[in-house]
Amino acid sequence: MTTETNATKFLAEQNVPFSVHTYDYAPGGGLIGMQAASSIGEDTGNVLKTLIVEVDKKIPVCVVVPVDQKVNFKAVAALFEGRNARMMNPEKAHGITGYQSGGTSPFGSVTSVPVVLASQAMKRPYIYVNAGDRGLVVKLSPADAQKVTNAIVADIAAA
């Protein structure tokens, strides 16, 4: 596995301090984000998952929430004055982001889409976010993640 992806290139171009970490990607073993947190020895609140959702079946949005939380789809829809939001199918998400399911990153996407970062992440000293490939994450400050993606910070995660 290469540690240079569109996401890591993007972060480097933005002069964001980050480090790259690998973990054993095991899609048959359950919740990938929880596996990543365990594999790198981190608290689940510091490890975030990246999901591509659709608001009202027309607005693509990248949501980033702690791996031990669920997305509040109604809250995401409300941010975009929509009625509902749902997961985008993996093929369509791949076409928009350039990343395959399990490797989606909010950094360096092929198409620029709005990013929503869970407010809980901003309370952490650092976060791990997918780096554009399965089994690859970057560690960076939540403020840097928010800044380079121009993310909306909102209460979109629920236990």
C-alpha positions, 0 to 999 in steps of 0.5 A: 500500500502506498501512503501517497494518495490524493488526500495526503497530496492535498494536505501537503499542498495545504502545508498542513502538519499530519502523520500517516498511519496504517491499520489492518483493513478487514471488511468482513470483520464488522465496523471498519472505523472501530477496527481502525481505532483498535488497530492504531490503539486510539480512543474511538472519539479520536478516530473519525469515519467519512461518509458521503450522503445525499440531501434530497437525492440531489446534494452530495455532502461529505460527513465526518463523525466519530467512529463510535457515533451515528450520523443524524441524517435529519440534522445534516439535511437541515443544514442544507435546507433539505427534508432528508438525507441518506447514504449515497450508493458506493458507486456514485460516491466513488464517481464524485470523490474518486475514493472507493468505499472504505477509503473515502477522505474529505481531503483531495476529492475529485469533485468539491463537495460540502464537508460537515464535521461533527462538533465533537471532533473539535473538542479533541486535541487531534483526530484520525481521518481516512487518508484516501485508501483502505487501511490508511489514516492521517492524524491532524488537528481538528482545526486544520481539518476544518480549515482546509476543507472549509467544513461546516462544524455542526452537531450531526452525530449521535450515540 
